[in-house]
């Protein structure tokens, strides 16, 4: 299960770096996160970074330059 993370930092990353931030299950791998994001949001993923903080796994998904994160965030109702 993945949920989008909406914080001030996450919004700045959407605008500046074309990156979406999600909270994922600890068992999710980078490959499964990439597959899920590409299928559900219909975008191309360039790179994924993960971080475990306070027993939660965060996924930073950098989109391809052809897919704009701000458009995806608007479609998800984050912006």
FENVENSUL-V439268 format. One record per backbone hydrogen bond with DSSP energy under -1.0 kcal/mol. NH is the residue of the N-H (numbers start at 1). CO is the residue of the C=O. If there is no record, write none. Layout:
<<NH	CO> <NH	CO>>
This chain:
<<3	23> <5	21> <11	7> <12	8> <13	9> <14	10> <15	11> <16	12> <17	13> <19	13> <20	61> <22	59> <23	3> <24	57> <28	25> <33	29> <34	30> <35	31> <36	32> <37	33> <38	34> <39	35> <40	36> <41	37> <46	62> <47	62> <49	60> <51	58> <53	56> <56	53> <58	51> <59	22> <60	49> <61	20> <62	47> <63	18> <64	44> <67	64> <72	68> <73	69> <74	70> <75	71> <76	72> <78	73>>
